Amino acid sequence: MLNDPRTHGLWEASAPAAPATLPLDGRAEAHVVIVGGGYTGLSCALHLAEAGMSAVLLEAHDFGFGGAGRNVGLINAGLWLMPDDVPAAVGQTHGERLLEALGDGPALVMSLIDRHGIDCELERNGTLHCAVGEAGLQELRQREVQWLRRGAPVSLLDARETADRVGSRAYAGALLDQRAGTLQPLAYARGLARAALVAGARLYTQSPVIAAERCGAHWNIRTARGSVEARWLVVATDAYGSGPWQGTQQAQVRLPYFNLATPPLDAAALAAILPGKEGVWDTKTILSSFRLDRAGRLVFGSVGALRNGGTHVHKAWARRALASLFQQLAGIDFEHEWYGQIGMTDDAVPRLHGFGPEALGVFGYNGRGISPGTVFGRELAMLILGEKNEEDFPLPVSGMKPVPLRGVKELYYEAGAQVAHLAGNRR
């Protein structure tokens, strides 16, 4: 996309083609207009269309342009927060409701993939949250206890069990979450778009919104070449919001995250490294993540931006880190490199915001876009369909305000990751 291989990297190179769409040209009417073609917007459009409600979706670029097409591809359950901390953040009723909805999120994602035959390299073997040292292991023990109390199928593995599953002795243990899995994130977004089109939704790409106005009982949403009149408006732009929706970007601190993909590993390496094909991330503050794709490439990522001096620093660190984890990968190079932005809220909880009468949106996925985006798209559709009230939503309606010193904080995180990786894993 944008003729830049560093935006979507391996995912654009290996995803099935997107369904054919055109920019909006002329005037359209619908019951709902959705702005944003990521997981939230596409899930909302699909669920509305399947229920027989007319929906128009406007995407400024292409499906999955934002975080949906750039991420690691882990279908995680829950949030970054400890489960017991979620009710403290949003209240007891909403907190437990949110944990239940997002705990079941991977099952929703997998059911949509199955039902619509989405070709997106789905793996259902869970994820491994790996402990770095004793402090990391203590954190995972707490997570296990809190999830087990809620009936989740999680289990804490010891160092030997972790080494068997990961192929490295670097970790003190790991929390296995059997609800979770991995997929090809851009392929999943394009598959949702195809399913929504088949169901009857009208999807337009290359159609950035330039103005939004409430006119009586309807919204009038204008693009450069057309307009949509609709009773309901759904804003699903998250950290890539612009124009009338740039507030969703300004209400978050954007954290850069990069991914590097090796060439396909040989049979011996694949027998040793992630033989169960789980997705992995660790307990470090500046975390690392890795997983395999269908072709046997190892996709390895961490915090940082592949621009300016960061490209050399992060790639050099990744080679050292991989060699430290897996001796057989010493000296390996990378076939693909890309990065994107994660929208972070101050408490690591997404926000439900009202943009006006009959206008809602969810943003702030904090690096957990696949499952929560799919879930919140469905939940917004259910609210519009009258199957739920705002009081029944997994999140309370909250205000939206710009983050103080947002630009300074974003520069700090990008520079901090670069400094950490400059020295990290040196012998």
C-alpha positions in Angstrom: 0.0 0.0 0.0 1.2 3.5 -0.8 3.9 1.8 -2.8 5.8 1.4 0.5 6.8 -2.2 1.5 7.4 -0.9 5.1 3.7 -0.3 5.7 2.3 -3.9 5.4 5.3 -6.0 4.5 4.8 -9.7 4.5 1.1 -9.4 5.0 0.5 -7.5 1.7 2.9 -9.8 -0.1 1.1 -13.0 1.0 -2.6 -12.1 1.5 -5.3 -13.0 -1.0 -6.3 -10.1 -3.2 -8.8 -7.6 -1.7 -12.3 -7.7 -3.2 -12.8 -5.2 -6.0 -14.2 -1.9 -4.8 -14.5 1.7 -6.0 -14.5 5.2 -4.5 -17.8 6.6 -3.5 -19.1 8.6 -6.5 -22.4 10.4 -6.1 -25.1 10.3 -3.4 -26.0 7.3 -1.3 -28.5 6.6 1.5 -28.3 3.9 4.2 -29.5 3.3 7.7 -25.9 3.3 8.9 -22.7 4.9 7.6 -19.4 3.4 8.9 -16.1 5.3 8.6 -13.1 3.0 8.7 -12.3 -0.3 7.0 -10.5 -2.1 9.8 -11.7 -5.0 12.0 -14.3 -2.8 13.9 -15.8 -1.2 10.8 -15.9 -4.4 8.7 -17.3 -6.5 11.5 -20.0 -3.9 12.1 -20.9 -3.8 8.4 -21.0 -7.6 8.2 -23.3 -8.0 11.2 -25.6 -5.2 10.1 -25.9 -6.6 6.6 -26.5 -10.1 7.8 -29.4 -8.7 9.9 -30.9 -7.0 6.8 -30.0 -3.4 7.7 -28.5 -1.2 5.0 -24.9 -0.1 5.7 -22.4 1.9 3.8 -18.7 1.8 4.8 -16.2 4.4 3.7 -12.4 3.6 3.9 -9.9 6.4 3.2 -7.4 4.0 1.7 -7.8 0.2 1.4 -9.2 -2.4 3.8 -6.8 -3.1 6.6 -4.7 0.0 5.9 -4.3 0.9 9.6 -3.4 -1.4 12.4 -5.6 -4.2 11.0 -3.1 -4.8 8.2 0.2 -4.2 10.1 0.0 -6.1 13.4 1.6 -9.4 14.5 -1.5 -11.5 14.0 -2.1 -12.8 17.5 -5.8 -13.5 18.3 -5.6 -12.7 22.0 -8.3 -12.9 24.7 -8.8 -10.1 27.2 -6.7 -6.9 27.6 -3.1 -6.0 28.6 -4.4 -5.3 32.1 -4.6 -8.0 34.8 -8.2 -9.3 34.8 -8.8 -8.1 38.3 -7.7 -4.6 37.3 -10.4 -4.2 34.6 -13.4 -3.7 36.9 -11.4 -1.1 38.8 -10.8 0.8 35.6 -14.4 0.8 34.2 -16.6 -0.3 37.1 -17.6 -3.8 38.4 -20.5 -4.3 36.0 -18.8 -3.1 32.9 -15.5 -4.7 33.9 -16.8 -8.2 34.2 -19.0 -7.8 31.1 -15.9 -6.6 29.2 -13.8 -9.5 30.4 -16.4 -12.0 29.3 -16.9 -10.4 25.9 -13.2 -10.2 25.1 -12.5 -13.5 26.7 -14.9 -15.0 24.1 -13.5 -12.8 21.4 -11.1 -15.3 19.8 -14.0 -17.8 19.4 -16.0 -15.1 17.6 -13.1 -14.4 15.2 -12.6 -18.1 14.5 -16.4 -18.7 14.0 -16.5 -15.9 11.4 -13.5 -17.4 9.6 -15.1 -20.8 9.5 -18.6 -19.5 8.5 -17.4 -17.3 5.7 -14.5 -19.5 4.5 -11.9 -16.8 5.1 -8.4 -17.8 3.9 -6.2 -16.2 6.5 -3.8 -18.9 7.8 -5.8 -19.5 11.0 -4.0 -21.4 13.7 -6.0 -22.5 16.8 -3.2 -23.7 19.1 -3.2 -20.9 21.5 -0.7 -18.3 22.5 2.2 -18.3 25.0 2.9 -15.3 27.2 6.5 -16.0 28.2 8.1 -15.0 31.5 11.4 -13.2 31.5 12.9 -14.0 34.9 11.3 -14.5 38.2 9.4 -11.2 38.1 7.8 -12.2 34.8 6.9 -15.6 36.2 5.2 -14.0 39.3 3.1 -11.8 36.9 2.0 -14.8 35.0 1.0 -16.6 38.1 -1.3 -13.8 39.0 -2.8 -13.8 35.6 -3.4 -17.5 35.7 -5.2 -17.3 39.1 -7.4 -14.4 38.0 -8.3 -16.0 34.6 -9.0 -19.4 36.2 -11.3 -17.8 38.7 -13.3 -16.7 35.6 -13.3 -20.2 34.1 -10.7 -19.4 31.3 -8.7 -22.3 29.8 -5.3 -21.0 30.8 -2.4 -22.9 32.4 1.0 -21.9 33.6 3.8 -23.9 32.1 7.2 -24.4 33.8 10.5 -23.7 32.2 10.9 -27.1 30.6 7.4 -27.2 29.2 8.0 -23.7 27.8 11.3 -24.7 26.2 9.6 -27.7 24.5 6.9 -25.5 23.0 9.1 -22.4 22.1 12.3 -24.1 21.2 14.4 -21.9 23.5 15.5 -22.1 27.2 15.3 -18.3 27.5 12.1 -18.2 29.6 11.2 -19.1 33.2 7.7 -20.3 32.2 4.8 -19.3 30.0 1.0 -18.8 30.3 -0.7 -20.9 27.7 -4.1 -19.5 26.6 -6.0 -22.1 24.7 -8.7 -19.6 23.6 -6.2 -17.8 21.4 -4.3 -18.3 18.2 -2.8 -16.6 15.2 -3.8 -15.5 11.7 -2.7 -13.4 8.7 -4.1 -10.1 9.8 -4.5 -8.4 6.4 -6.0 -11.5 4.9 -8.6 -11.6 7.7 -9.5 -7.9 7.1 -9.9 -8.6 3.4 -12.0 -11.7 4.2 -14.3 -9.7 6.4 -14.7 -7.2 3.6 -15.6 -9.9 1.1 -18.1 -11.4 3.5 -19.7 -8.0 4.2 -20.1 -7.4 0.5 -21.7 -10.8 -0.1 -24.1 -10.1 2.8 -25.2 -6.8 1.1 -23.1 -4.1 2.7 -21.9 -1.3 0.3 -18.1 -0.8 0.8 -16.1 2.1 -0.8 -12.3 2.5 -0.7 -10.2 5.5 -1.5 -13.0 7.6 0.0 -11.6 9.7 2.8 -14.3 11.7 4.7 -13.8 15.4 4.4 -16.9 16.6 6.4 -19.6 15.3 8.7 -22.8 17.2 9.6 -25.9 16.3 11.5 -28.9 17.5 9.5 -32.2 16.9 11.4 -32.6 13.2 12.0 -29.7 12.2 9.7 -26.0 12.4 9.3 -24.6 13.8 6.1 -21.1 12.4 5.4 -19.1 13.9 2.5 -16.2 12.6 0.5 -14.4 14.4 -2.4 -16.7 12.8 -4.9 -19.9 11.9 -3.0 -22.0 11.9 0.1 -23.9 9.5 2.3 -27.1 10.3 4.3 -27.7 7.9 7.2 -29.5 7.9 10.5 -26.6 6.2 12.4 -22.9 7.0 12.2 -20.2 4.6 13.4 -16.6 5.9 13.7 -14.1 3.1 13.4 -10.8 4.9 12.6 -8.9 4.2 15.9 -5.2 5.5 15.8 -5.4 6.3 12.1 -8.2 8.8 12.3 -8.0 12.0 10.2 -10.1 14.8 9.1 -13.3 15.0 11.2 -12.1 12.0 13.2 -8.5 13.1 14.1 -9.7 13.4 17.7 -9.5 9.6 18.0 -5.8 9.8 17.1 -5.2 12.8 19.4 -6.9 11.0 22.4 -4.2 8.3 22.3 -0.5 8.0 22.5 0.7 6.2 19.4 3.4 3.6 20.1 5.4 2.4 17.0 5.7 -1.4 16.6 7.8 -3.2 13.9 7.8 -6.7 12.5 10.6 -8.5 10.6 10.0 -11.8 8.7 12.8 -14.3 8.0 12.9 -16.5 4.9 11.0 -19.8 5.3 12.8 -21.9 7.9 14.2 -25.4 7.0 12.5 -28.6 8.3 15.0 -29.0 11.2 14.4 -25.5 12.5 10.6 -25.8 12.1 10.7 -29.1 14.1 12.4 -27.3 17.0 11.0 -23.7 16.9 7.3 -23.4 17.8 6.4 -26.9 16.7 2.8 -26.2 17.8 2.7 -22.9 16.0 1.5 -20.9 19.0 2.0 -17.1 19.0 4.4 -15.7 21.5 5.1 -12.5 23.4 7.1 -11.9 26.5 6.8 -9.9 29.8 9.4 -7.3 29.1 8.4 -3.7 29.3 9.8 -3.3 25.7 8.3 -6.6 24.7 9.2 -8.9 21.8 6.7 -11.1 19.9 7.1 -13.9 17.4 5.1 -16.5 15.5 5.3 -18.5 12.3 3.4 -17.9 9.1 2.0 -20.7 6.8 5.2 -20.8 4.8 7.4 -21.3 7.8 8.7 -17.7 8.1 9.4 -16.5 11.6 7.8 -13.1 12.2 9.6 -11.3 14.9 8.6 -7.9 16.3 9.1 -5.3 19.0 8.5 -1.7 19.9 10.1 0.8 17.5 9.8 2.5 14.1 11.7 1.5 11.0 12.6 5.0 9.9 15.6 7.2 10.1 18.3 5.5 12.3 15.8 3.2 13.8 15.8 0.8 10.8 19.4 -0.2 11.3 19.3 -0.3 15.1 16.1 -2.4 15.3 17.2 -4.9 12.6 20.6 -5.3 14.2 19.0 -5.9 17.6 16.5 -8.4 16.1 19.4 -10.5 14.6 21.1 -10.5 18.0 17.9 -11.3 19.9 17.0 -14.2 17.5 20.5 -15.7 17.8 20.2 -15.5 21.6 16.8 -17.3 21.5 17.5 -19.8 18.7 21.2 -20.6 18.0 20.3 -22.2 14.7 19.1 -18.8 13.5 22.4 -17.0 14.0 23.2 -14.9 11.0 19.8 -15.1 9.5 18.5 -12.2 7.4 15.0 -10.9 6.9 12.8 -11.0 3.8 10.2 -8.4 4.9 10.2 -5.4 7.3 7.3 -3.2 8.2 5.8 -1.2 11.1 2.7 0.7 12.3 1.2 2.5 15.2 -0.6 1.2 18.2 -3.1 3.5 19.9 -2.6 3.5 23.7 -5.0 5.0 26.2 -3.9 6.1 29.6 -5.3 3.1 31.4 -4.9 0.5 28.6 -8.7 0.2 28.2 -10.6 0.9 24.9 -13.0 3.8 24.8 -16.7 4.0 23.7 -17.3 7.5 22.6 -20.4 9.3 21.5 -19.7 11.6 18.5 -23.2 13.1 18.5 -26.8 11.9 18.3 -26.9 8.3 17.1 -23.1 8.4 16.5 -20.7 6.0 18.3 -17.3 4.6 18.0 -14.7 2.5 19.9 -11.0 3.3 19.9 -7.9 2.6 21.9 -7.2 -1.1 21.4 -3.7 -0.9 23.0 -2.2 -3.6 20.7 -5.2 -5.9 21.0 -7.0 -5.1 17.7 -8.0 -8.4 16.1 -10.4 -9.9 18.7 -11.6 -6.7 20.4 -12.1 -5.0 17.0 -14.2 -7.9 15.8 -16.2 -8.0 19.1 -16.9 -4.3 19.3 -18.0 -4.2 15.6 -20.6 -6.8 16.4 -21.6 -5.0 19.7 -22.1 -1.7 17.8 -24.2 -3.5 15.3 -26.3 -5.1 18.0 -26.9 -1.7 19.6 -28.0 -0.1 16.3 -30.2 -3.1 15.6 -31.9 -2.6 19.0 -30.7 -5.9 20.3 -28.8 -4.1 23.1 -29.0 -0.8 24.9 -26.0 1.5 25.7 -26.4 0.3 29.3 -25.7 -3.3 28.1 -22.6 -2.4 26.1 -19.3 -3.9 27.4 -17.9 -0.4 27.8 -19.4 2.7 29.4 -19.7 5.8 27.2 -16.7 8.1 28.0 -15.5 11.5 27.0 -12.7 12.1 24.5 -10.0 14.7 25.1 -6.5 15.2 23.6 -3.5 13.6 25.5 -1.4 16.4 27.0 2.1 16.5 25.4 1.1 13.7 23.1 3.8 14.4 20.5 6.5 14.6 23.1 5.5 11.3 24.6 5.4 9.6 21.2 8.9 10.8 20.4 10.1 9.6 23.8 8.7 6.1 23.2 10.2 5.9 19.7 13.6 7.2 20.9 13.5 5.0 24.1 13.0 1.8 22.1 15.8 2.8 19.8 18.2 3.4 22.7 17.2 0.1 24.4 17.7 -1.9 21.2 21.0 -0.3 20.5 22.5 -1.9 23.6 20.2 -4.9 24.0 21.4 -8.5 23.5 25.0 -7.5 23.1 27.6 -10.0 24.3 
